[in-house]
Amino acid sequence: MKRYGVAILLLILVSCTKKDDALTELARELGSYKYSYIETGNAIILNGVTSGETTLTYRGFPVSLTGNASGETVVTATIDTSLVASYNTLYNETNPSISATAFLPSFNGSYRIAAGENTATDSLYITLNDASKLKDNTLYLVPVRLTANNGGQLSTSIVFFKMMVTLTAVDLYINGGGSFDYTYPYARNGSQYWGFYLSTDDSGQPIGPASLNISVAAGVRYPFDELHAYAVTDVSDSLITAFSAAAYTTYEKFPEGTYAITKSSATVAPNTLYSKDSLTVSFSNYSAFKPGTFYLMGVKLVTDPNDPLSAPARKGVTSYALFSFYIFQ
Amino acid sequence: MKRIFIVLGLLWCNGVSGQELKDTVAYAATLGAYQYKFADTAGVQHSLQEFEGKYVYLDIWASWCYPCRKEYPFLKELEHAVDPRKIEVVSISIDQQEYRWKGGMNGYGINEGVQWWASDTMFVQAFRIDRIPRFILLDKKGKVMQFSMTRPSNEQTITFLKKLK
């Protein structure tokens, strides 16, 4: 009778034992969660396409067992994206969700522990693999789950890494260019500026440059392909008005037929900063310029939407080359 | 000499070994903490030189680090337990953005003691902050006494700090 009583009691105990929910189980599993491992990663972004994912800094986590391995043991690491939401709930954080391929564990996620040893030779860290869905300047939580074969008991089965991801946008700006007589380009209000004060020859014809080269530079090296720069002329009222205001001088736009871009594209070779050739702007019909008047025209970098290697112009005035003519009376 | 053994012992306890241990001790000896600037919640710039003549127990944390936040109640206890004339406890956040640091302090009730923000990465790089929480003990002249010290939740920490002359 007594035996039946004990059996019934055990049955009641077992049936009343409530299974913990996943979050509580996770919290218990993370009882020894002691460190946030900090990593940094970077990718290059050109026209919305990311490439060159690089893990810049990391600290390896030692993959170890609670005791020595009885035989060769392989520990497998997998990124468990579902743990981001659980972590946020547990620790009251708002880490962004990640795709399964955004980050990968080091050493293809495989860590061998030799028989008699308790720690793998290779250490665990995460690498930035695909930044296409990641945001610039954002900290990502990357949870890694570890499992061991051969019945090995892991010291830690879940490791959290925090990776700060930055995206470096490729862009182009005007870097400088050719000179004529004693007039060289220099940076004025951020743009490259050529200011010509032109005298006239015996026949009263102004003496000015027939053409000038303009060089282009990339803001960051793009290792994977060459970059293409495109330019157009700009004599818009907004440009003339803004420059006149900044220079406290009234400028007029270059007369029609006095300027043209005769080479409207340039190339920056892979993994270099400066264009290997130049844009060229040509000047003609000098008789159209009135002596005693300040004239201005601009050349600005633009993007060709049909060319995937056409890098965008840097925002702001550094994507401009400006030319002013003043003919002495 | 005694101090070197203590440093070696604590580093050993932290899982550092062999050549790495030698390198770390040698590297830490070259560091000075006074050259780095930190901002308080009002945006005023500070240097650890303000505590010259005292030992400084540095708590390196970030708002996004749960294990760091878990140490905070123990850090408060530690701060009340040690002699403030001898030891200054300074929390330095390595959050990338100031608003995250301040948001973390408000959100998690981290509002006691000296709270500064490392607004640039120079300090983080020099002190090799690659996992947090991290605790560093500086001597009275701002030199590193312990590059990776035990946590406030470790009872040995208070005992060790109380023995400092």
Chai-1 contact restraints between the chains, C-beta under 6 A:
chainA,res_idxA,chainB,res_idxB,connection_type,confidence,min_distance_angstrom,max_distance_angstrom,comment,restraint_id
A,K34,B,P67,contact,1.0,0.0,6.0,A-B,restraint_1
A,Y35,B,P67,contact,1.0,0.0,6.0,A-B,restraint_2
A,Y35,B,R131,contact,1.0,0.0,6.0,A-B,restraint_3
A,S36,B,C65,contact,1.0,0.0,6.0,A-B,restraint_4
A,S36,B,I132,contact,1.0,0.0,6.0,A-B,restraint_5
A,Y37,B,R131,contact,1.0,0.0,6.0,A-B,restraint_6
A,I38,B,D130,contact,1.0,0.0,6.0,A-B,restraint_7
A,R59,B,D130,contact,1.0,0.0,6.0,A-B,restraint_8
A,R59,B,R131,contact,1.0,0.0,6.0,A-B,restraint_9
A,Y91,B,Y66,contact,1.0,0.0,6.0,A-B,restraint_10
A,L139,B,W64,contact,1.0,0.0,6.0,A-B,restraint_11
